[in-house]
Amino acid sequence: MSNNNQDIIVESKKRTSLNPVITSIYTADPSAHVWSDGKIYIYASHDMDPARGCDLMDRYHVFSSQDMVNWVDEGEILSSDDVAWGRPEGGFMWAPDCAYKNGTYYFYYPHPSDSNWNDSWKIGVATSKKPASDFTDQGYIPGLGGFALIDPCVLVDEDDRAYMYYGGGSTCLGGELNEDMLSLKNGMTEMEGLEDFHEAAWVFKRNGLYYLTYADNLEDNNRMRYATSENPLGPWMYRGIFLEPTGCSTTHGSVVEFKDQWYLFYHNQSISGEGNLRSVCIDYLEFNEDGTIKPVIQTKEGVSSIGTTPEVNPYLKTYPAADCMVFGGAEIQTLESGQQVVSHLQTEGSYVLFNNIEGGEGGRASIELHYATSERLAKVNLYVNDKDYSLLNALSTGGAQQFSGRTNITVNVLPGAINTLRITGGHGEISIIQMTISPLVD
């Protein structure tokens, strides 16, 4: 797969999910789950932009969908600032997973506890009664951690017993969790039978057979391999490679069934061209009659809609570009159609302000910018009530006056019409025609 997709176009209405499927911010290491509400959720790591290697990964976001095509950013659920026991410098919030048991969602994530990060990994746990908000850190699982031991995965089996898998540095471990989901029953043992294991363990079950997928050690271009077993803790029988390199120096994926169709979630670097700025993708996963996995075909189209297309949020409020104030070289320009847009945001130091934005009852709200750009990749900084939500990507719309572009992120807002949004340019040519805000209702 090429990592130089020069023809990425953002459409206002997607016919398929497209790959990458999440484009506004950089996401990687997707762990996908289907919960009892009928939605599918992605728990992903977040590559902060601009990158500084892997150490700035932080601010986990969750994404949900009813139809596999339209994905909702549910917002940030945990950051290194929330981890009292963690590395004092923050960052290093690597590949997570989530599990559900006894009415509680358990979010598992690797994080170092010391400045000597690679020797002090632990597996933290945050919990919530909701799948995508209100998570509170509960500390880390005792007895786990050390050099390069990362990438937790948790399987809650049909008999309600739960198993944790994790590993890095060519070691994969597995063990059963206690009923509290916060401690181990009998410790961890090495998973036997895996060939060329590197990291990114993921375990799922199909037709009574357990599958363990993982990334291998192919230098600078990992592939995904898998093994099977009749026991959740092995021993495992190696089965082969089912995902070839994605054009990214790492690979990490998850497999899930949604509405009778199986999918592979993975990441590549086709938007950024940088291995530390990755993006989640989805393609179909199919099985042979004997249960072996067919090689996954990587596509730009992604997958087709399945299930229910979400309705427009009834609480959505639109703010046209004419409502904002412009500074530092940004201008309000009137198009031939009579519509007004903000232009010249590519100028360093240019920015716009939207004041008195309605936040409803406060809490989570999706901020979406409607834009046009002829550049392959432009970016803007978004500040909400002076909090920096990092760079948002703005992919090409095919022309400087084709306003089909959408970039969005879910943020926290204050109740009432007292919120301020600042959009800062200087990261490529872009014009904005309007901004919308949609409060998220639990």
C-alpha positions as a LaTeX table, in Angstrom:
\begin{tabular}{lrrr}
\hline
Residue & $x$ (\AA) & $y$ (\AA) & $z$ (\AA) \\
\hline
Met1 & 0.00 & 0.00 & 0.00 \\
Ser2 & 1.37 & 3.41 & $-0.92$ \\
Asn3 & 1.82 & 6.00 & 1.81 \\
Asn4 & 1.70 & 8.84 & $-0.72$ \\
Asn5 & $-2.03$ & 9.19 & $-1.33$ \\
Gln6 & $-2.02$ & 12.47 & $-3.23$ \\
Asp7 & $-5.67$ & 12.16 & $-4.20$ \\
Ile8 & $-7.35$ & 12.11 & $-0.78$ \\
Ile9 & $-10.64$ & 14.02 & $-1.10$ \\
Val10 & $-13.00$ & 14.85 & 1.76 \\
Glu11 & $-16.67$ & 14.52 & 0.83 \\
Ser12 & $-19.60$ & 15.93 & 2.73 \\
Lys13 & $-21.48$ & 12.61 & 2.39 \\
Lys14 & $-19.45$ & 9.42 & 2.45 \\
Arg15 & $-20.69$ & 6.43 & 0.45 \\
Thr16 & $-18.18$ & 4.12 & 2.15 \\
Ser17 & $-16.08$ & 4.49 & 5.27 \\
Leu18 & $-12.97$ & 5.44 & 3.24 \\
Asn19 & $-9.44$ & 4.74 & 4.45 \\
Pro20 & $-8.23$ & 6.22 & 6.65 \\
Val21 & $-11.62$ & 6.37 & 8.35 \\
Ile22 & $-10.67$ & 8.92 & 11.04 \\
Thr23 & $-8.92$ & 11.93 & 9.52 \\
Ser24 & $-9.34$ & 14.99 & 11.77 \\
Ile25 & $-6.74$ & 13.83 & 14.30 \\
Tyr26 & $-4.11$ & 11.11 & 14.13 \\
Thr27 & $-5.18$ & 7.82 & 15.70 \\
Ala28 & $-3.51$ & 4.42 & 15.86 \\
Asp29 & $-3.65$ & 0.98 & 17.50 \\
Pro30 & $-7.45$ & 0.63 & 17.20 \\
Ser31 & $-9.22$ & $-1.73$ & 19.60 \\
Ala32 & $-12.75$ & $-2.27$ & 18.32 \\
His33 & $-15.69$ & $-3.57$ & 20.39 \\
Val34 & $-19.43$ & $-4.01$ & 19.97 \\
Trp35 & $-21.45$ & $-3.35$ & 23.12 \\
Ser36 & $-25.07$ & $-4.02$ & 24.05 \\
Asp37 & $-26.26$ & $-0.62$ & 22.76 \\
Gly38 & $-25.79$ & $-1.92$ & 19.22 \\
Lys39 & $-22.96$ & 0.45 & 18.33 \\
Ile40 & $-19.38$ & $-0.36$ & 17.47 \\
Tyr41 & $-16.63$ & 1.53 & 19.32 \\
Ile42 & $-12.96$ & 2.20 & 18.58 \\
Tyr43 & $-10.61$ & 2.75 & 21.52 \\
Ala44 & $-7.50$ & 4.21 & 19.89 \\
Ser45 & $-4.20$ & 5.73 & 20.85 \\
His46 & $-3.67$ & 9.36 & 19.79 \\
Asp47 & $-0.54$ & 10.51 & 17.94 \\
Met48 & $-0.15$ & 14.14 & 18.96 \\
Asp49 & 0.68 & 16.56 & 16.15 \\
Pro50 & 3.38 & 17.76 & 15.65 \\
Ala51 & 5.05 & 14.50 & 16.60 \\
Arg52 & 8.28 & 14.16 & 18.54 \\
Gly53 & 8.70 & 10.44 & 18.21 \\
Cys54 & 6.44 & 8.13 & 20.18 \\
Asp55 & 6.74 & 9.92 & 23.52 \\
Leu56 & 3.99 & 12.52 & 22.91 \\
Met57 & 1.16 & 10.00 & 22.42 \\
Asp58 & $-1.59$ & 11.10 & 24.81 \\
Arg59 & $-5.26$ & 12.09 & 25.25 \\
Tyr60 & $-7.11$ & 8.88 & 24.37 \\
His61 & $-10.25$ & 9.38 & 22.26 \\
Val62 & $-13.14$ & 6.98 & 21.63 \\
Phe63 & $-15.10$ & 6.79 & 18.37 \\
Ser64 & $-18.50$ & 5.17 & 17.79 \\
Ser65 & $-20.64$ & 4.22 & 14.80 \\
Gln66 & $-24.03$ & 2.73 & 14.05 \\
Asp67 & $-23.25$ & 1.90 & 10.41 \\
Met68 & $-19.42$ & 1.51 & 10.01 \\
Val69 & $-19.29$ & 4.58 & 7.73 \\
Asn70 & $-20.24$ & 7.56 & 9.90 \\
Trp71 & $-18.06$ & 7.78 & 13.00 \\
Val72 & $-18.64$ & 10.04 & 16.01 \\
Asp73 & $-15.72$ & 11.35 & 18.03 \\
Glu74 & $-16.93$ & 10.71 & 21.57 \\
Gly75 & $-14.13$ & 12.85 & 22.97 \\
Glu76 & $-11.14$ & 12.42 & 25.22 \\
Ile77 & $-11.55$ & 9.84 & 27.99 \\
Leu78 & $-8.11$ & 9.81 & 29.66 \\
Ser79 & $-4.79$ & 11.63 & 29.48 \\
Ser80 & $-1.47$ & 11.29 & 31.27 \\
Asp81 & $-2.51$ & 14.25 & 33.44 \\
Asp82 & $-5.16$ & 11.97 & 34.97 \\
Val83 & $-2.64$ & 9.29 & 36.00 \\
Ala84 & $-1.30$ & 10.11 & 39.48 \\
Trp85 & 1.09 & 7.14 & 39.50 \\
Gly86 & 2.50 & 7.79 & 36.02 \\
Arg87 & 5.68 & 9.13 & 34.52 \\
Pro88 & 6.13 & 12.74 & 35.74 \\
Glu89 & 6.85 & 14.00 & 32.21 \\
Gly90 & 3.56 & 12.56 & 30.88 \\
Gly91 & 3.11 & 11.25 & 27.35 \\
Phe92 & 3.68 & 7.58 & 26.46 \\
Met93 & $-0.02$ & 6.68 & 26.47 \\
Trp94 & 0.32 & 3.74 & 24.09 \\
Ala95 & $-2.06$ & 1.13 & 22.61 \\
Pro96 & $-5.15$ & 0.57 & 24.83 \\
Asp97 & $-8.08$ & $-1.83$ & 25.06 \\
Cys98 & $-11.49$ & $-1.90$ & 26.74 \\
Ala99 & $-13.64$ & $-4.66$ & 28.27 \\
Tyr100 & $-17.11$ & $-4.84$ & 29.79 \\
Lys101 & $-18.15$ & $-6.92$ & 32.79 \\
Asn102 & $-20.57$ & $-6.63$ & 35.72 \\
Gly103 & $-22.03$ & $-3.35$ & 34.48 \\
Thr104 & $-18.65$ & $-1.61$ & 34.23 \\
Tyr105 & $-16.38$ & $-0.67$ & 31.33 \\
Tyr106 & $-12.68$ & $-1.28$ & 32.03 \\
Phe107 & $-10.19$ & 0.73 & 29.98 \\
Tyr108 & $-6.70$ & $-0.82$ & 29.98 \\
Tyr109 & $-3.68$ & 1.17 & 28.87 \\
Pro110 & 0.14 & 0.88 & 29.09 \\
His111 & 2.01 & 3.75 & 30.70 \\
Pro112 & 5.45 & 4.10 & 32.36 \\
Ser113 & 5.62 & 4.87 & 36.07 \\
Asp114 & 9.08 & 6.43 & 35.93 \\
Ser115 & 11.22 & 8.76 & 33.79 \\
Asn116 & 13.15 & 5.63 & 32.77 \\
Trp117 & 10.17 & 4.83 & 30.59 \\
Asn118 & 11.10 & 1.64 & 28.78 \\
Asp119 & 11.91 & $-0.26$ & 31.98 \\
Ser120 & 8.92 & 0.91 & 34.02 \\
Trp121 & 5.83 & $-0.02$ & 31.99 \\
Lys122 & 2.68 & $-0.84$ & 33.89 \\
Ile123 & $-0.88$ & $-1.62$ & 32.81 \\
Gly124 & $-3.25$ & 1.04 & 34.10 \\
Val125 & $-7.01$ & 0.63 & 34.42 \\
Ala126 & $-9.72$ & 3.29 & 34.28 \\
Thr127 & $-13.40$ & 2.48 & 34.80 \\
Ser128 & $-16.79$ & 3.93 & 33.90 \\
Lys129 & $-20.45$ & 2.98 & 33.79 \\
Lys130 & $-20.52$ & 4.42 & 30.25 \\
Pro131 & $-18.65$ & 3.14 & 27.18 \\
Ala132 & $-17.19$ & 6.46 & 26.04 \\
Ser133 & $-17.13$ & 8.99 & 28.88 \\
Asp134 & $-16.67$ & 9.53 & 32.63 \\
Phe135 & $-13.66$ & 7.22 & 33.04 \\
Thr136 & $-11.73$ & 7.41 & 36.33 \\
Asp137 & $-8.27$ & 5.93 & 36.80 \\
Gln138 & $-8.07$ & 3.07 & 39.31 \\
Gly139 & $-4.30$ & 2.59 & 39.38 \\
Tyr140 & $-2.43$ & $-0.27$ & 37.75 \\
Ile141 & $-2.60$ & $-4.06$ & 37.81 \\
Pro142 & $-0.12$ & $-5.40$ & 40.37 \\
Gly143 & 2.45 & $-7.85$ & 39.11 \\
Leu144 & 2.48 & $-6.62$ & 35.51 \\
Gly145 & 5.02 & $-4.47$ & 33.73 \\
Gly146 & 8.71 & $-4.03$ & 33.12 \\
Phe147 & 10.83 & $-3.75$ & 30.00 \\
Ala148 & 8.79 & $-3.28$ & 26.79 \\
Leu149 & 5.70 & $-5.04$ & 28.17 \\
Ile150 & 2.90 & $-3.10$ & 26.50 \\
Asp151 & $-0.27$ & $-3.41$ & 24.38 \\
Pro152 & $-2.87$ & $-4.92$ & 26.73 \\
Cys153 & $-5.79$ & $-6.90$ & 25.30 \\
Val154 & $-8.64$ & $-8.34$ & 27.39 \\
Leu155 & $-11.04$ & $-11.07$ & 26.31 \\
Val156 & $-14.22$ & $-11.71$ & 28.34 \\
Asp157 & $-15.17$ & $-15.24$ & 27.36 \\
Glu158 & $-18.64$ & $-16.72$ & 26.98 \\
Asp159 & $-18.40$ & $-18.21$ & 30.49 \\
Asp160 & $-17.69$ & $-14.68$ & 31.84 \\
Arg161 & $-14.06$ & $-15.49$ & 32.68 \\
Ala162 & $-11.70$ & $-12.72$ & 31.62 \\
Tyr163 & $-8.18$ & $-13.07$ & 30.21 \\
Met164 & $-5.47$ & $-10.47$ & 29.70 \\
Tyr165 & $-2.74$ & $-10.62$ & 27.05 \\
Tyr166 & 0.10 & $-8.20$ & 26.54 \\
Gly167 & 3.67 & $-8.07$ & 25.36 \\
Gly168 & 6.50 & $-6.45$ & 23.50 \\
Gly169 & 10.17 & $-7.05$ & 22.90 \\
Ser170 & 9.30 & $-10.45$ & 21.34 \\
Thr171 & 7.52 & $-11.73$ & 24.47 \\
Cys172 & 3.75 & $-12.39$ & 24.65 \\
Leu173 & 2.15 & $-13.19$ & 28.00 \\
Gly174 & $-1.37$ & $-14.20$ & 28.99 \\
Gly175 & $-3.25$ & $-14.85$ & 32.21 \\
Glu176 & $-6.69$ & $-14.90$ & 33.80 \\
Leu177 & $-8.05$ & $-11.85$ & 35.61 \\
Asn178 & $-9.88$ & $-12.02$ & 38.90 \\
Glu179 & $-13.55$ & $-11.13$ & 39.15 \\
Asp180 & $-12.58$ & $-7.53$ & 40.03 \\
Met181 & $-10.91$ & $-7.15$ & 36.57 \\
Leu182 & $-8.12$ & $-5.27$ & 38.35 \\
Ser183 & $-5.85$ & $-8.12$ & 39.45 \\
Leu184 & $-4.52$ & $-11.47$ & 38.23 \\
Lys185 & $-5.71$ & $-14.88$ & 39.40 \\
Asn186 & $-2.55$ & $-16.93$ & 38.87 \\
Gly187 & $-0.07$ & $-14.58$ & 37.25 \\
Met188 & 1.01 & $-14.54$ & 33.60 \\
Thr189 & 2.58 & $-17.22$ & 31.43 \\
Glu190 & 4.30 & $-17.00$ & 28.08 \\
Met191 & 2.11 & $-17.84$ & 25.09 \\
Glu192 & 3.65 & $-20.85$ & 23.32 \\
Gly193 & 3.54 & $-21.56$ & 19.59 \\
Leu194 & 3.72 & $-18.02$ & 18.21 \\
Glu195 & 6.15 & $-17.43$ & 15.35 \\
Asp196 & 8.11 & $-14.17$ & 15.17 \\
Phe197 & 6.01 & $-12.32$ & 17.77 \\
His198 & 6.86 & $-8.64$ & 18.20 \\
Glu199 & 3.92 & $-6.82$ & 19.86 \\
Ala200 & 0.22 & $-5.87$ & 19.45 \\
Ala201 & $-1.49$ & $-9.00$ & 20.76 \\
Trp202 & $-5.24$ & $-9.24$ & 20.08 \\
Val203 & $-7.44$ & $-12.23$ & 20.98 \\
Phe204 & $-10.94$ & $-13.01$ & 19.73 \\
Lys205 & $-13.15$ & $-16.09$ & 19.54 \\
Arg206 & $-15.07$ & $-17.52$ & 16.59 \\
Asn207 & $-16.96$ & $-20.82$ & 16.40 \\
Gly208 & $-15.35$ & $-22.06$ & 19.60 \\
Leu209 & $-11.81$ & $-21.34$ & 18.37 \\
Tyr210 & $-9.52$ & $-18.70$ & 19.87 \\
Tyr211 & $-7.45$ & $-16.49$ & 17.55 \\
Leu212 & $-4.37$ & $-14.53$ & 18.64 \\
Thr213 & $-3.24$ & $-11.88$ & 16.13 \\
Tyr214 & $-0.03$ & $-9.88$ & 16.48 \\
Ala215 & 2.63 & $-7.78$ & 14.74 \\
Asp216 & 5.81 & $-9.48$ & 13.60 \\
Asn217 & 9.43 & $-8.29$ & 13.46 \\
Leu218 & 9.76 & $-7.39$ & 9.78 \\
Glu219 & 12.09 & $-4.39$ & 10.01 \\
Asp220 & 10.38 & $-0.99$ & 9.65 \\
Asn221 & 7.31 & $-2.58$ & 8.05 \\
Asn222 & 5.60 & $-5.05$ & 10.39 \\
Arg223 & 3.07 & $-7.55$ & 9.11 \\
Met224 & 0.20 & $-9.11$ & 11.05 \\
Arg225 & 0.32 & $-12.83$ & 11.84 \\
Tyr226 & $-2.01$ & $-15.10$ & 13.77 \\
Ala227 & $-2.29$ & $-18.37$ & 15.66 \\
Thr228 & $-5.25$ & $-20.41$ & 16.94 \\
Ser229 & $-6.03$ & $-22.54$ & 19.96 \\
Glu230 & $-8.90$ & $-24.41$ & 21.60 \\
Asn231 & $-7.83$ & $-22.91$ & 24.93 \\
Pro232 & $-7.75$ & $-19.17$ & 25.71 \\
Leu233 & $-4.20$ & $-19.47$ & 27.08 \\
Gly234 & $-2.87$ & $-21.84$ & 24.42 \\
Pro235 & $-0.73$ & $-23.58$ & 23.45 \\
Trp236 & $-1.16$ & $-21.89$ & 20.07 \\
Met237 & $-0.82$ & $-23.21$ & 16.54 \\
Tyr238 & 0.82 & $-20.73$ & 14.17 \\
Arg239 & $-1.32$ & $-20.09$ & 11.07 \\
Gly240 & 0.47 & $-17.48$ & 8.97 \\
Ile241 & 0.45 & $-13.86$ & 7.78 \\
Phe242 & $-2.90$ & $-12.22$ & 7.00 \\
Leu243 & $-1.98$ & $-8.52$ & 6.65 \\
Glu244 & 0.97 & $-7.35$ & 4.59 \\
Pro245 & 2.80 & $-4.10$ & 5.44 \\
Thr246 & 0.62 & $-0.99$ & 5.40 \\
Gly247 & 3.38 & 1.44 & 4.46 \\
Cys248 & 3.88 & 2.29 & 8.14 \\
Ser249 & 6.84 & 1.27 & 10.30 \\
Thr250 & 4.44 & $-0.27$ & 12.84 \\
Thr251 & 1.28 & $-2.33$ & 12.61 \\
His252 & $-1.40$ & $-2.93$ & 15.22 \\
Gly253 & $-4.92$ & $-4.16$ & 14.74 \\
Ser254 & $-8.10$ & $-5.70$ & 16.11 \\
Val255 & $-10.71$ & $-8.06$ & 14.72 \\
Val256 & $-14.43$ & $-7.82$ & 15.51 \\
Glu257 & $-17.79$ & $-9.02$ & 14.20 \\
Phe258 & $-20.52$ & $-6.41$ & 13.71 \\
Lys259 & $-23.95$ & $-7.31$ & 12.33 \\
Asp260 & $-22.74$ & $-10.69$ & 10.99 \\
Gln261 & $-19.73$ & $-9.25$ & 9.17 \\
Trp262 & $-16.10$ & $-9.51$ & 10.32 \\
Tyr263 & $-13.72$ & $-6.54$ & 10.07 \\
Leu264 & $-10.05$ & $-5.78$ & 10.57 \\
Phe265 & $-9.13$ & $-2.46$ & 12.16 \\
Tyr266 & $-5.52$ & $-1.33$ & 11.64 \\
His267 & $-3.51$ & 1.83 & 10.94 \\
Asn268 & $-1.32$ & 3.33 & 8.24 \\
Gln269 & 0.45 & 6.66 & 7.60 \\
Ser270 & $-1.13$ & 7.58 & 4.28 \\
Ile271 & $-2.29$ & 11.04 & 5.40 \\
Ser272 & 0.91 & 12.26 & 7.04 \\
Gly273 & 3.66 & 10.17 & 5.47 \\
Glu274 & 5.13 & 9.98 & 8.98 \\
Gly275 & 5.35 & 6.82 & 11.08 \\
Asn276 & 4.54 & 8.72 & 14.27 \\
Leu277 & 1.40 & 10.33 & 12.81 \\
Arg278 & $-0.85$ & 7.39 & 11.97 \\
Ser279 & $-4.48$ & 6.93 & 11.00 \\
Val280 & $-7.06$ & 4.18 & 11.65 \\
Cys281 & $-8.34$ & 2.11 & 8.70 \\
Ile282 & $-11.01$ & $-0.59$ & 8.30 \\
Asp283 & $-11.29$ & $-3.41$ & 5.78 \\
Tyr284 & $-13.24$ & $-6.63$ & 5.52 \\
Leu285 & $-11.88$ & $-9.80$ & 7.12 \\
Glu286 & $-13.00$ & $-13.17$ & 5.76 \\
Phe287 & $-12.45$ & $-16.79$ & 6.75 \\
Asn288 & $-11.96$ & $-19.99$ & 4.78 \\
Glu289 & $-14.22$ & $-22.96$ & 5.50 \\
Asp290 & $-11.58$ & $-24.47$ & 7.77 \\
Gly291 & $-11.51$ & $-21.32$ & 9.93 \\
Thr292 & $-8.24$ & $-19.93$ & 8.63 \\
Ile293 & $-8.12$ & $-16.20$ & 7.83 \\
Lys294 & $-7.95$ & $-15.05$ & 4.22 \\
Pro295 & $-5.33$ & $-12.37$ & 3.42 \\
Val296 & $-6.87$ & $-8.95$ & 4.04 \\
Ile297 & $-7.06$ & $-6.65$ & 1.02 \\
Gln298 & $-6.17$ & $-3.06$ & 1.93 \\
Thr299 & $-8.39$ & $-0.53$ & 0.16 \\
Lys300 & $-8.93$ & 3.22 & $-0.10$ \\
Glu301 & $-12.70$ & 2.68 & $-0.21$ \\
Gly302 & $-12.95$ & 0.98 & 3.17 \\
Val303 & $-16.25$ & $-0.74$ & 3.95 \\
Ser304 & $-19.88$ & $-0.18$ & 3.03 \\
Ser305 & $-22.67$ & 1.06 & 5.29 \\
Ile306 & $-24.37$ & $-1.52$ & 7.46 \\
Gly307 & $-27.05$ & $-0.91$ & 10.05 \\
Thr308 & $-28.65$ & 2.46 & 10.74 \\
Thr309 & $-27.35$ & 5.78 & 9.43 \\
Pro310 & $-27.42$ & 8.28 & 12.33 \\
Glu311 & $-29.82$ & 11.21 & 12.22 \\
Val312 & $-28.63$ & 14.81 & 12.36 \\
Asn313 & $-28.11$ & 15.93 & 15.94 \\
Pro314 & $-31.21$ & 18.02 & 16.81 \\
Tyr315 & $-29.08$ & 20.20 & 19.13 \\
Leu316 & $-26.68$ & 21.20 & 16.34 \\
Lys317 & $-26.13$ & 24.96 & 16.02 \\
Thr318 & $-24.43$ & 26.64 & 13.06 \\
Tyr319 & $-22.24$ & 29.75 & 13.18 \\
Pro320 & $-21.46$ & 31.27 & 9.74 \\
Ala321 & $-18.04$ & 32.72 & 9.07 \\
Ala322 & $-19.59$ & 36.20 & 9.07 \\
Asp323 & $-20.16$ & 35.82 & 12.84 \\
Cys324 & $-16.46$ & 35.64 & 13.71 \\
Met325 & $-13.75$ & 38.24 & 14.27 \\
Val326 & $-10.55$ & 38.01 & 12.22 \\
Phe327 & $-6.98$ & 38.92 & 13.19 \\
Gly328 & $-3.40$ & 38.84 & 11.95 \\
Gly329 & $-3.92$ & 38.66 & 8.20 \\
Ala330 & $-7.09$ & 36.55 & 8.12 \\
Glu331 & $-9.90$ & 38.16 & 6.13 \\
Ile332 & $-13.64$ & 37.89 & 5.59 \\
Gln333 & $-14.13$ & 37.34 & 1.87 \\
Thr334 & $-17.45$ & 37.47 & $-0.03$ \\
Leu335 & $-17.88$ & 34.78 & $-2.69$ \\
Glu336 & $-19.75$ & 35.25 & $-5.97$ \\
Ser337 & $-22.64$ & 33.39 & $-4.35$ \\
Gly338 & $-22.83$ & 36.12 & $-1.70$ \\
Gln339 & $-21.64$ & 33.79 & 1.07 \\
Gln340 & $-18.89$ & 35.04 & 3.33 \\
Val341 & $-15.87$ & 32.93 & 4.28 \\
Val342 & $-12.72$ & 33.34 & 6.34 \\
Ser343 & $-9.67$ & 33.28 & 4.07 \\
His344 & $-5.89$ & 33.78 & 4.39 \\
Leu345 & $-5.62$ & 31.56 & 7.46 \\
Gln346 & $-2.40$ & 30.22 & 5.95 \\
Thr347 & $-0.64$ & 33.38 & 7.15 \\
Glu348 & 1.49 & 32.82 & 10.25 \\
Gly349 & $-0.20$ & 34.46 & 13.23 \\
Ser350 & $-3.61$ & 34.65 & 11.58 \\
Tyr351 & $-6.62$ & 33.57 & 13.63 \\
Val352 & $-10.36$ & 33.96 & 14.04 \\
Leu353 & $-12.57$ & 34.19 & 17.12 \\
Phe354 & $-16.11$ & 32.93 & 17.58 \\
Asn355 & $-17.51$ & 34.47 & 20.78 \\
Asn356 & $-20.65$ & 33.69 & 22.80 \\
Ile357 & $-20.92$ & 30.13 & 21.53 \\
Glu358 & $-23.86$ & 28.22 & 23.00 \\
Gly359 & $-22.78$ & 25.21 & 25.05 \\
Gly360 & $-26.26$ & 24.07 & 26.10 \\
Glu361 & $-26.04$ & 22.36 & 29.48 \\
Gly362 & $-22.27$ & 22.04 & 29.17 \\
Gly363 & $-20.09$ & 18.96 & 28.83 \\
Arg364 & $-19.09$ & 17.17 & 25.64 \\
Ala365 & $-19.76$ & 18.83 & 22.30 \\
Ser366 & $-18.57$ & 18.17 & 18.76 \\
Ile367 & $-16.96$ & 21.15 & 17.05 \\
Glu368 & $-16.92$ & 20.84 & 13.25 \\
Leu369 & $-15.31$ & 23.24 & 10.79 \\
His370 & $-16.65$ & 23.37 & 7.22 \\
Tyr371 & $-13.82$ & 24.37 & 4.90 \\
Ala372 & $-12.22$ & 24.38 & 1.47 \\
Thr373 & $-8.58$ & 23.80 & 0.55 \\
Ser374 & $-6.72$ & 22.88 & $-2.60$ \\
Glu375 & $-3.79$ & 21.56 & $-0.57$ \\
Arg376 & $-3.35$ & 17.84 & $-0.03$ \\
Leu377 & $-3.15$ & 18.46 & 3.73 \\
Ala378 & $-3.73$ & 21.71 & 5.60 \\
Lys379 & $-4.08$ & 22.07 & 9.38 \\
Val380 & $-5.53$ & 24.42 & 11.98 \\
Asn381 & $-5.16$ & 24.83 & 15.72 \\
Leu382 & $-8.41$ & 24.85 & 17.70 \\
Tyr383 & $-8.66$ & 26.46 & 21.13 \\
Val384 & $-11.86$ & 26.22 & 23.14 \\
Asn385 & $-12.03$ & 28.52 & 26.17 \\
Asp386 & $-8.23$ & 28.84 & 25.82 \\
Lys387 & $-7.61$ & 25.08 & 25.98 \\
Asp388 & $-5.48$ & 23.81 & 23.10 \\
Tyr389 & $-7.02$ & 20.81 & 21.31 \\
Ser390 & $-3.95$ & 20.34 & 19.10 \\
Leu391 & $-3.76$ & 20.43 & 15.33 \\
Leu392 & $-6.77$ & 19.33 & 13.27 \\
Asn393 & $-6.22$ & 17.98 & 9.77 \\
Ala394 & $-8.00$ & 19.50 & 6.77 \\
Leu395 & $-7.70$ & 17.18 & 3.77 \\
Ser396 & $-8.06$ & 18.43 & 0.21 \\
Thr397 & $-11.53$ & 19.27 & $-1.07$ \\
Gly398 & $-10.25$ & 19.53 & $-4.63$ \\
Gly399 & $-10.38$ & 23.31 & $-4.85$ \\
Ala400 & $-9.99$ & 26.53 & $-2.88$ \\
Gln401 & $-13.74$ & 27.26 & $-3.19$ \\
Gln402 & $-15.11$ & 23.73 & $-2.86$ \\
Phe403 & $-16.49$ & 23.81 & 0.68 \\
Ser404 & $-17.14$ & 20.09 & 1.15 \\
Gly405 & $-14.44$ & 19.65 & 3.78 \\
Arg406 & $-15.23$ & 18.66 & 7.36 \\
Thr407 & $-12.82$ & 18.41 & 10.29 \\
Asn408 & $-14.05$ & 17.91 & 13.80 \\
Ile409 & $-13.15$ & 17.06 & 17.37 \\
Thr410 & $-15.20$ & 16.62 & 20.53 \\
Val411 & $-14.33$ & 19.03 & 23.33 \\
Asn412 & $-15.66$ & 20.13 & 26.71 \\
Val413 & $-17.77$ & 23.30 & 26.77 \\
Leu414 & $-19.31$ & 25.45 & 29.48 \\
Pro415 & $-23.08$ & 25.74 & 29.91 \\
Gly416 & $-24.74$ & 28.73 & 28.25 \\
Ala417 & $-23.67$ & 31.09 & 25.47 \\
Ile418 & $-20.32$ & 31.98 & 27.04 \\
Asn419 & $-17.84$ & 29.82 & 25.12 \\
Thr420 & $-15.03$ & 31.16 & 22.94 \\
Leu421 & $-13.47$ & 29.35 & 19.99 \\
Arg422 & $-10.20$ & 30.44 & 18.46 \\
Ile423 & $-8.99$ & 28.95 & 15.18 \\
Thr424 & $-5.34$ & 29.60 & 14.41 \\
Gly425 & $-3.84$ & 29.18 & 10.95 \\
Gly426 & $-0.34$ & 29.20 & 9.56 \\
His427 & $-0.37$ & 25.50 & 8.57 \\
Gly428 & $-1.42$ & 25.72 & 4.91 \\
Glu429 & $-4.05$ & 27.42 & 2.78 \\
Ile430 & $-7.60$ & 26.95 & 4.07 \\
Ser431 & $-10.88$ & 28.90 & 3.99 \\
Ile432 & $-13.70$ & 28.33 & 6.49 \\
Ile433 & $-17.34$ & 28.89 & 5.60 \\
Gln434 & $-18.97$ & 27.94 & 8.91 \\
Met435 & $-18.58$ & 26.22 & 12.25 \\
Thr436 & $-21.10$ & 23.92 & 13.91 \\
Ile437 & $-21.40$ & 22.78 & 17.51 \\
Ser438 & $-23.33$ & 19.65 & 18.50 \\
Pro439 & $-23.71$ & 18.76 & 22.19 \\
Leu440 & $-23.36$ & 15.01 & 22.78 \\
Val441 & $-26.18$ & 13.44 & 24.80 \\
Asp442 & $-25.41$ & 10.32 & 26.85 \\
\hline
\end{tabular}
